[in-house]
Amino acid sequence: MSTMTLTPSIPSFRTSQVRLTRRGRLVVFVAALLFVLAGAVFLGTSSVASNNESGSEQQTEVIMVGYGETLWGISSDLAEDGSVRDMMATIKDLNALDSSMLVAGQEIHVPVTD
């Protein structure tokens, strides 16, 4: 008995592999980084623009925060009916504040009260 070995004939396709040099990898990285930053800027400006669009304009005035003043103190001076928390929320929304912390010398917009 003879043994017959069949080898499959595989066509020799040359697969081209792309090899990036150090400079090529840097270019790809910088391009991807610029793409991500452009997307972040686009999304950031569109959300700010949509937040500033309101149905009614509210009259505001600019005040400068003095040494030792707090958002609670400013809000309590401005709140007419005792709703200090609502006034704080309004001031935070007008100035796009993330927290209630204010710094002496900071200028903030507050609603005009009669």
C-alpha positions as CSV (number, residue, x, y, z in Angstrom):
1,M,0.0,0.0,0.0
2,S,1.3,3.3,-0.9
3,T,0.6,6.5,0.9
4,M,-0.4,9.4,-1.1
5,T,-0.2,12.8,0.4
6,L,-2.3,15.6,-1.0
7,T,-1.3,19.0,-0.2
8,P,-3.9,21.6,-0.7
9,S,-2.9,24.2,-3.2
10,I,-3.4,27.5,-1.6
11,P,-3.2,30.4,-3.9
12,S,-0.5,32.7,-2.8
13,F,-2.3,35.9,-2.2
14,R,0.0,38.5,-0.9
15,T,-1.7,40.4,1.9
16,S,-0.4,43.8,2.2
17,Q,0.1,45.0,5.7
18,V,0.4,48.6,6.5
19,R,3.2,49.4,8.8
20,L,3.2,52.8,10.3
21,T,6.4,54.5,11.2
22,R,6.7,56.5,14.4
23,R,5.8,59.7,12.5
24,G,2.8,58.0,10.9
25,R,1.5,56.8,14.3
26,L,1.9,60.3,15.6
27,V,0.0,61.8,12.6
28,V,-2.9,59.3,13.1
29,F,-3.0,60.0,16.9
30,V,-3.0,63.8,16.4
31,A,-5.7,63.5,13.7
32,A,-7.9,61.3,16.0
33,L,-7.3,63.7,18.9
34,L,-8.3,66.7,16.8
35,F,-11.5,64.9,15.6
36,V,-12.5,64.2,19.3
37,L,-11.7,67.7,20.4
38,A,-13.8,69.2,17.5
39,G,-16.7,66.9,18.5
40,A,-16.4,68.0,22.1
41,V,-16.4,71.7,21.1
42,F,-19.4,71.2,18.8
43,L,-21.4,69.4,21.5
44,G,-20.4,71.9,24.1
45,T,-21.4,75.0,22.1
46,S,-24.7,73.4,21.0
47,S,-25.7,72.6,24.6
48,V,-24.7,76.1,25.8
49,A,-26.7,77.7,23.0
50,S,-29.7,75.6,23.8
51,N,-29.5,76.4,27.5
52,N,-29.4,80.2,26.8
53,E,-32.6,80.0,24.7
54,S,-35.5,80.8,27.0
55,G,-39.0,81.9,26.3
56,S,-38.8,85.1,28.3
57,E,-35.9,87.3,28.9
58,Q,-35.2,88.0,32.6
59,Q,-33.9,91.4,33.6
60,T,-30.5,91.0,35.4
61,E,-27.9,93.2,36.9
62,V,-24.2,92.5,37.5
63,I,-22.9,92.6,41.1
64,M,-19.5,92.0,42.4
65,V,-19.1,89.5,45.2
66,G,-17.5,91.1,48.3
67,Y,-15.2,89.5,50.8
68,G,-17.2,87.0,53.0
69,E,-20.3,87.1,50.9
70,T,-22.0,83.8,50.1
71,L,-24.6,82.8,47.5
72,W,-27.0,82.2,50.4
73,G,-26.5,85.7,51.7
74,I,-26.9,87.3,48.3
75,S,-30.0,85.2,47.6
76,S,-31.6,86.0,50.9
77,D,-31.1,89.7,50.2
78,L,-32.8,89.3,46.8
79,A,-35.6,86.9,47.7
80,E,-38.8,88.7,48.2
81,D,-41.1,86.0,49.5
82,G,-38.5,84.1,51.5
83,S,-37.7,81.5,48.8
84,V,-34.0,81.7,49.2
85,R,-33.4,78.2,47.7
86,D,-35.3,79.2,44.5
87,M,-33.3,82.4,44.2
88,M,-30.1,80.4,44.7
89,A,-31.1,78.1,41.9
90,T,-32.0,81.0,39.6
91,I,-28.6,82.7,40.2
92,K,-26.8,79.4,39.6
93,D,-28.7,79.0,36.4
94,L,-28.0,82.5,35.2
95,N,-24.3,82.2,35.8
96,A,-23.9,78.5,34.9
97,L,-22.4,77.8,38.3
98,D,-21.6,74.2,39.2
99,S,-21.5,74.8,42.9
100,S,-22.5,77.5,45.4
101,M,-19.0,78.6,46.0
102,L,-18.3,82.3,45.1
103,V,-14.9,84.1,45.1
104,A,-14.4,87.7,46.3
105,G,-14.2,90.0,43.2
106,Q,-16.3,87.6,41.1
107,E,-19.0,89.3,39.0
108,I,-22.3,87.5,38.8
109,H,-25.6,88.2,37.2
110,V,-28.6,88.4,39.5
111,P,-32.3,89.0,38.7
112,V,-33.5,92.5,39.1
113,T,-36.0,92.8,42.0
114,D,-38.2,95.8,42.6
